Amino acid sequence: MCGIVAYVGERTAYPILIKGLQRLEYRGYDSAGVALFNGKVRVYKCKGRVKELQTLARDEDVSGSIGMGHTRWATHGEPSDANAHPHRSTRGLFHVVHNGIIENHLHLKKELALRGYTFHTDTDTEVLANLIEDVYREQRVSAELATRLALTRVVGAYGLVILCEDEPGRLIAARKGSPLVIGVGEREYFLASDAMPIIEYTDRVIYMNDEEVAVITPDSIDLKDLYNDAKTPDIKTIRMHIDSVDKGEYPHFMLKEIHEQPHSVTDTFRGRVAADSSKIFLGGILDVMPLLIEARRVIIIACGTSWHAALVGEHLFEQYARLPAEVEYASEFRYRDPIVGKGDLVIAISQSGETADTLAATRLAKDSGATVLGICNVAGSSIARETRAGVYTRAGVEIGVASTKAFTSQITVLAMMAFLLGSKRQALPPDNYRALINELTRVPELISEALGQEERVREIAHLYKGVSNALFLGRGILFPVALEGALKLKEISYIHAEGYPAAEMKHGPIALVDDSLPVFVLAPTDRLYEKTASNIQEVKTRGGRVIAIATRGNTDVYRLADHVIEIPPCREALSPLPAIIPLQLLAYHVAVARGCNVDQPRNLAKSVTVE
């Protein structure tokens, strides 16, 4: 959950590293640092964000055409100048930046301390730097071989870039369980945790695989596996535009990404839906369609916002494909000896395609004989490569830590999969199939209409910006939207919020209701509206303040609620897509009103690559 960027070539490295770190701050932002080589290694690092690092290095020597940088999300050791990366070995021979966790670092640290190594930080990365130096000195081997031998003793995950002062002019990179991308230029190479820092310079990349080690100079790349077998680099062309990592006219990435959803949802189904709304085409799962048709159940594994999208998918698969569905937290799935095997369809959902828990659960499902599909946003990501088939969401770059357009794109993919599978399994009549597809193509317009309520949402946000708690209620397919609305509010405004099924409120949470508690109720005019209206009355009779997200034209709800935010009419199956928009805007405007850092909320990072 940290960001790595590195460069070797003929340009001055420092500006490339700083710009790259700024683009990677969504991955971690509690400290930052760089190591630069020009005759000797110079390290500048500090607690805080990249702008603090720039201030620190302003009057320092930042020359050199080889270097590496790091922006941190703390795991081992609190955010501090000392714990910031890069880390050096005891004798200063090796400097390391690291994303991941070395699980056996305490055992290794004790062993190295007995051998005379000293430690000045609380990090597992400093242990790794000393372990590599120990192998290098004791076995008198190259820095590359020392790295590979040291990593055979490591338990855990790592994305690494290493600079050895004895071997100038080259960088060593290694990956296991934590992403690392190599950008290929003309007599220069770039390394980063993802492609965003690279796209300004090259569209040619190598996605490192697990247990690969690369030695990189301006003129060459030597790629091997951990056990010294040579590998042929697979260079791919990426399609990403530099404009996608710029806020443009918006004050925050999150607001930009909320407003991009009409386009991102369109991009998700573009080319996958027939012009006459008669069919859905999902080429990524075509080869496994017979297995999907015959599947006995579907298990969806995900974390966080993706888990909420999965809950919507559970409704869709059961209602429209008549396929039993379960949703599992990926972080819990592999620790309870799940019963999964041949005949099961497992769908792994991850925005980044690198979520550590989801990736580990994916591998368990594969090893158990299930058919495993991936839904992710990043081509070439680990989940995309680990799964047998899948569908890219095409949501575009999402930089705001609180996910928005990834959520709606994931639901769009799940809807297409459920409708297609329902048709193939003959569980969904042709007329209903066409009607659902036609409604799907209208969703971008419905989202745009919901975005038109932003000023109304802003007014309500200012009324409730000072509360300490909030409750979100929803029924059926909108219960996951209540969960997601609560998550968005707590993530970026730090207000405690809870999502609950509306009917379950009386089984506990109703005890919280008083005149200080705002209750956000998803109350569209659907088959469950009358029951939801009864829940609103239960809140009102106990003094609660009700904010209803209701279908445009419903005048009755104005009599029941204190405030109403209107959304356009929509078929129930796709109602989560316009319904989430006011709740995303609410979280955003509450956070802005409270003076919170919207794009980089405290203690969070975008890509969770550790357990």
Salt bridges, closest charged atoms under 4 A:
GLU10 OE2 - ARG187 NH1 1.84
ASP61 OD2 - ARG42 NE 3.68
GLU111 OE1 - HIS107 NE2 3.89
GLU111 OE1 - ARG153 NH2 2.89
ASP124 OD2 - HIS76 ND1 3.54
GLU133 OE1 - ARG91 NH1 3.41
ASP134 OD1 - ARG115 NE 3.12
GLU138 OE1 - ARG115 NH2 3.74
GLU144 OE2 - ARG148 NE 3.33
GLU144 OE2 - LYS224 NZ 3.37
GLU188 OE2 - ARG11 NH2 2.83
ASP194 OD2 - ARG27 NH1 3.22
GLU200 OE2 - LYS19 NZ 3.13
GLU200 OE1 - ARG23 NH1 3.04
ASP210 OD1 - ARG175 NE 2.72
ASP210 OD2 - ARG363 NH2 2.88
GLU211 OE2 - LYS176 NZ 3.76
GLU212 OE2 - LYS231 NZ 2.74
ASP219 OD1 - ARG187 NE 2.62
ASP234 OD2 - LYS236 NZ 3.25
GLU260 OE2 - LYS256 NZ 2.81
GLU260 OE1 - LYS405 NZ 2.62
ASP267 OD1 - ARG270 NH2 2.78
GLU326 OE2 - ARG297 NH1 2.79
GLU328 OE2 - ARG336 NH2 2.15
ASP344 OD1 - ARG296 NE 2.78
ASP344 OD1 - ARG297 NE 2.81
GLU354 OE1 - ARG175 NH2 3.63
GLU386 OE2 - ARG363 NH2 2.99
GLU386 OE1 - LYS366 NZ 3.15
GLU398 OE1 - LYS606 NZ 2.59
GLU439 OE1 - ARG442 NH1 2.87
GLU449 OE1 - ARG552 NH1 2.58
GLU454 OE1 - HIS259 NE2 2.78
GLU454 OE2 - HIS589 NE2 2.77
GLU455 OE1 - ARG458 NE 3.11
GLU459 OE1 - ARG456 NH1 3.67
GLU484 OE1 - HIS308 ND1 2.74
GLU484 OE2 - LYS488 NZ 2.50
GLU491 OE1 - LYS488 NZ 3.17
GLU538 OE2 - LYS506 NZ 3.87
ASP556 OD1 - ARG559 NH2 2.66
ASP562 OD2 - LYS540 NZ 2.78
ASP562 OD1 - ARG545 NH1 3.35
GLU572 OE1 - ARG527 NE 2.91
GLU611 OE2 - ARG334 NH2 2.79
